[in-house]
Amino acid sequence: MTTSGADSVQDIRFAHSADGVGIAYAVHGSGPPLLIDACWLSHLQFDWQSPVWRHYLVELGRVATVIRYDERGHGLSDRGVKDHSLEARVADLEAVADDAGFERFALLAMAQGGPVAIDYAARHPERLTRLVFYNSNAGQHAQATEEELELYAAFEALIRVGWARPTSEFRRVFSSMMIPGGTEEQMSWLDDLQRMAVDAETAVLARSQRQVIDSSPRLPELHLPTLVINSRGDQMNDFKHARQLASTIPGARLVALESDNHIVLADEPAWPVFLREVTDFLGPDRSAAPPVPDDLTSVLSPRELDILRLAAQGHDNDAIAAELVLSVRTVERHLQNAYAKLGLQGRTARTAAVARLLAGA
């Protein structure tokens, strides 16, 4: 499945976790791989044109090959899932990382993705080049105050009562806490995302299972470059969690964003700070990429390489489309994109592209 946007195209694929649950993930952009362990409110297709998320996708896709996925039970991933334990969620991340096919990559953990990223990094340090935490934590509920626990209980009641309602009064409570500086358009979009991303029963079940997770004991095990970036006034993830991450992970660096938004918006001063910090932090991965003439993986997207490999095996476009469960038109577009990136054109482009691939094999 392919989704087009104003600045890029994303490929939507499916991996299967250890228990067989289908996890939807998307790939777009170019550059060194950056896998995003995103927050629970996500929908790969709906986010693509989002007035809240779109600037993240566009800008990060210009400096990295971005891989992001919908959590189990959410978005385009399999619904009706009962197991939202840490073990299951780590297995989901493992499945996406393996299916995407990158040997090593940077990992960016957003919001509730923190504990999953921590456990994955502790188990598979050889797979990661670096680690970023954005408005995230090691286990938010494990260190909650009595007042915070009361707030969590109130949230659960709001979800049970108002999540599925056609009007957004109850969901607006969450939206106003996530983006208190948002416009009405952005708030309304986030209201709609909540109902579209997950049903009320799954939202309550997943939240209850996340509340018992605490990956903080594993923080000292993480020995890789780490950036912790957090909004000072974040109402969904208190800044104290960022301080804990940065002070416990060896060598980690903390960047405070002057924002009250859990999702920093495109028109606020904190956004260029976030983008610059993440871009600079990923810089060594770009520098380490092999020269373009020697390695097609630095030029072509994973999907373009998949298609070119099948072309090298003698498959025509119909056969490639059937093999990868794509439309023929999508295959043709990926090939044209590959030819353009390689500076090829005309009737010999396919032959020349395949020759470049085989020469590097």
N, C-alpha and C positions, 0 to 999 in steps of 0.2 A: 504494500500500500504506500502511495506517495502523496504527500501534501505539498502544494506549491504556496509560496508567499511572495511578497514584494521583493525580497532580497535574496531568497534562497529556496531550496527544496529540501524537505526532510523525507527520509525513508523510514517507514514504520515497519518493524519486524517483530517476531515473537520468539521468545526463549521459553524453555520449560524448566521450572525449578525442580529441586530434588523430589518433591512430593507430587510432581506432575502439573502443578498450577502454571497456567500460561501467563507470562509476563510480557506486556507490550513495551517495546522500547523504540526510540527514534534516533536517527543519526543525521546530522547535517553539519555544514561548515567544512573547513579545511585547516590543516596544521596538526600539531601533536594532539593525541587523543586526550580528552577531558571527560571523564564519566561523572555525571551528576546524580548523586543519591538525593533525590528531591524530597520536598515536603509532601505530606499526605494529600493535600488538595491539589491534584494535578489531573489534567486530561490532555494527552499528547496533541490531539487535533484542536480542541477548544483553545488551548494555550497559544497555539501558533499565531493567531490573529489578536491576541490579548492586549488591551491597553495597559495592563498591569505587568505582564511578563515579556511582551514582544521585544523590548529593548535589550533584555538579557540574551534572548536567543539570537538576535541579529548581531550584536556586538561580540559576544563570545564566539559565535560562528566565524567571525572574521580572523580570530587568532588561534582557533583550535577546532579539531573535529569533535563536536559535542555529541555525547551519547547520554540520553536521559530516559527514564522509564517511569511508568505508572506503578505504584505499589499494588501488591496483591489485593484484590477486592475493589480496586479503584480504577477510574478512567477506562482505558481500553483493555486492561488486564482482566483475567478471569474474575467474575463476580461471585458472590455467595460463599466466599472463603471464610472458614472459621478459625484457622490457625494464623495468628498475627504475632507469634512469638519472635523473640530475637533470633533464634536459630533458623526459623523459616525465612525471615527477612534477609538474613545474611546469605542464605542459600539462593535467594532471588538475585541478590547482587552478584554472587558468584556465577549464576547462570547467564546473566546479561553480559558480564565481563568476558566470559568464555565464548558466548555466541557472537559477540561483536568482533572477536578475532584479533584484538590488539594484545601483543605480548606484555607491554608495560604501558601504563597510563597514569595521569594525574587524577585524583579523586576529590570531588567537591561535595561536601555534606551540607545540606540545607536543613534547618529546623530539626524535625524529629528524625532526620536521617543520621544524626550524629552517632548514636550508639551503634548503629549498623556499620557505619564507616570505620569506627574505632575497632570493632571486632574483626572486620575484614582486614584492616591494615595489620593488626596483630597476628592474624593467621597467615596472611599472604604478603609479607613485606617485599618479597622479590617481584611482585607484580606492579608495585607503585613507584612512581618517580617522585611524587610530592603529594601533600594533603592540605586541603583548604576546608575550614569550617566557617559557614556563613550563618549568623544568627542561629546558632545551633548549640548543642549541649551533649553531655555524656549520659544523661538520664535525668531529665528535668524533675520528675516527680519524686525521685529518691531523696532529694534534698529540700523538698517543699516545706514551707512554713505552714502553720495551722491556717492562716488566712488564705494562702495559695491553695491548700487542699479544699477549702470551702468554695473557692472560685472554680476549681475543677469540677466539683459536684454540681455547681450551678450551670456550668457549661453543658454537662451531660444532660441535665434536665431540659435545657434549651433545645438540644439536639433532638431529644425524644419528642418534645411537644411541637417544635416548629420547623424542623429540617425539611419535611416534605410538603409544607404548605405552599400553595401557589404564590402567595404574597411573601415578602422577604423580611418582615419586621424582626423575626427571631434570628435569621441568618445575618442581618445587618449588624448585630452585636459583634459577631466575629469579624466582619469586614471592617468595622470602625476601629477595632483593636489592631488589626493587621496593617491597615493603611489609614491612620487617622488624618494624614495629610492628603488623602486622595480626593479626586473630583467625584461628582455624582456619577459620571459615566464609569469611572473606575470602581467605585463602590458597587454599582449595580452589576457590573460584570463579575465581581468577586462574589456577590450574592448568588448569581446564577451558577457560577463555577461550583459552589459548595453542593448544590443539589445535583448537578450534572456529574461531579466527580465520584460521589459515593452515596449510597442510601443510608438512611438514619440508623438502621440496625447494625450495619457494618461499621459505621462511624463510631457508634458507642462501643461495640465489641473491640475494635482496633484500639481505641483510646484506653480501654480498661486493661488490655494486655501490654500496652506501652508503658503504663504507669508503674509496672513492677520491674522495668528494665533499668539497670545501672551498669554502664560499661566503664565507669571511672577507675576501677582497679587496674584496667589494662592500659591506662594512659602512659605510665612510665615505660611501657614496652615499645612505644612508638619512637623509632629512631630514623626519621626521615624529615626532610624539610617541611615545615608546617606553618601555615598562615591562619590565624584566627581573626576574623573580621566581623564586627557586630555593631549594630545601631545602639547608641547610648540610651535612647529612650524607648527601646523595643518593649512593647507591652506583652508580647507573646513569649519572648525569651529574655528573661532578665539578664542584664549585663554581667551579673555575678557569674553566670555560667561560662561566659567567654573568658573571664579572668581565671576560672578554674582550669579550663582547657589550656590556656597559654602558660599558666604557672606550673602545670603538671607534666605536659609533654616536653621532653628535653629539647631545648633550642627553639621552641615555638615563638613566633612573633605575633603580637596583638596590635590590631588597628581598630581604633574606635571611629565610627562614623557619626557625624553630627546629624542625626535623624531620629525621629520617633517612629518611623515606619519599619515594620517587620519585613516588608518587601520594599526596598528602596526604589523610588519612582524616578522616571527618566528626567523630570524637570527640576529635581532638587539638587543642591550643591553636593550632596553626599554621593550621587551616582557617578560622576567622573572620578571621584576618589576611589570608589569601589572598583571601577573598571581599570584604572591605572594600576592599582595594587595587584589585582589578579593577573592582568596582562604582564606586568613586570615579573611577578612570581613565576609565571609559566615560561618566561623568557629562556631559561636554560634548556627546557625541553625543545624549544624551537631551534636553538643553536645546535643541539645534539642531533637534530634530524639529518639524515644523509643527504648529500647533494642531489639536486633534482635529476641530472642526467643519469645517475647511477641507481636510483631507486624510485620506482613508480609509486610506491606507497606515500611518498612525500608530495606527490602531485595529484593522484587520483583518490577519490573517496573509496571506502571499503566496498560499497555496492558497485561502483564502476569497475573495480578490480575483479569482483565476482563475475561480472558479465564478460569482461575481457578474457578471463581464464576459460570460461565456457566457449567463447569464440575461438580461442586457441585450440580447444579440443575438437573443433570442427562443427560446433552447433550453429544452426542458423538462428535468426531472431525469434522465430516461433518456438523453437526448442528451448532457447534460453528463457523465454517468458514462462513456458510451462514448468521448467526446472525450478525457477525462483518464485513462482506464483506471482508474476507481474503481468501487466498488459504489454503487448508488443510495442505500443506507442511509448510506454515508459522505458522499455529496453532501448528503443531507438534514441530517445532523448538522452539517456545515460551515455550511450556510445558517442553521440554528437558532442556532449560535454567533455568526454574523455579526449576526443580528437582535438577539440579546441584547446584544452589544457596542454596537450602534447605538440601543438602547433602543426597539426596535420589537417589536410583537406583533400577533397576530390575522391575519385574512385579507389585510389590506393591507400586511403586513410586506414581502413580496417586492417589490411595486410601489414602496413607499417606499424600500427599500434600493437598487433600481435607479435611482430618481430621484436619490438622493444620489450615486451613482456617476457618472451622466451629468452632474450639475451641476458636478462637479469635473473633467470631461474637457476 
